[in-house]
Amino acid sequence: MIPPEQDADFICQMEEVLDLYSQSEDPSYPLVCFDEASKQLSKETHIPQAAGPGQVAREDYQYERNGTANLFMFSAPLLGWRHVEVTEQRTQIDYAQQMKWLVDVGFPGALQIRVVQDNLNTHVKASLYKAFEAPEARRILERLDFHYTPKHGSWLNMAEIELSVLSRQCLDRRIPDLETLKIEVAAWETRRNDTANKIDWQFTTQDARIKLKHLYPSFEE
């Protein structure tokens, strides 16, 4: 969804993110996109029939809902790297723990990590202070440089592309429980990281100034 008319707030945040995407990779300041999604867990009510000669695999249309799971997605598009963490929920505490993982495990040698994320209510610095004591929260935040996509501009977050690939390649079937989901997602992550699949982002600030010209304030002389 893109605003239908002039929106200075939108273009300000959009250009900030697009300028980040145009920069070269710097190991000391890696670019990481962060997003999250949910997955409905579904148990089979009848044993599926495996594929055989002249017969496709079959599964009953009925299934049993078994709750939902949350997927936190990290994507470093210039490196061809991604990491997915499966959790039961997506609270501020869960978000803070993901940021700590990113700093201490994902990129421990980075001076500062540039994080592109959406404007969800959990994606705030205060979440770190809810999860950790003040010195620890400050230590983590000093290693993070947050950049937010504009409202109605989540499509600017490249982590959405990785979530789409994950959905098509791994999640487009019934998965019965949290532990199975963790195993399947971890296998997908390993395969995709082994081939270092990168994202070829083509949309630039100059493109935006032409294709989304209607969003920019007009100045009459």
Phi, psi and omega in degrees: 000129179239135179306144185280348185215186185308130183210095183296323179298317180298309185291330178298311180291323180298312182294326177299315180291316181296322177296323176299316182294337182275350183278154178285156179292134178233112183304333180281339181225065184296150177261124180229127175264140185231135179205176181212158180208168179244157179225124175287127177269134187222125176268145175286141175264343175225149181292123179296153177261125182290158177293149178214181179303119179074012182218130178280162176296147182230144173219148181291147181288341179274146177208168181248123177294138183228040178086189179230160177233157178252144179238117173266125182247123168255135178220121174257090191296331180281343181258346185070037183235144175210156176218135180239129177247126179264126180227167179282335185208179183226063179274176175299325179295316179299317178299314181299320179295326177294320179294323176296318178299316181301318182287314189270333184244313183296308182222067184295336182268357182284143175287319178203140182255125178274114186250120174262127181209168180276169181272053175282157185291344177271343185276061182227156181298327181300335179301325180295324180285340175281335184264330186227160174295156189307313181300321180289318178300316180294321179301315181293314183295330178292344178263001184239138177237102187277138174226127186253138171289152181289162174301135186069016181233032180296339178297346177280353180269113184294344175297335176296327178295317179295321178295324177295318178296316178301318181297317182287321188269341188227323190260003185276045180200173179282128176237124194282329187206173185297316183295319177296319179299317179300318180295314182293318180293321179297320178295317177299314181301316180298314180298316184288324177289327179298328179265358175050049180294121180259166177254124181266086183280124186252341186280119185247173176299319179296322176298317182298321182292342177263306187285333180244034183303328183293344179276342184275136175303141178262143182235113181268135180281000000 
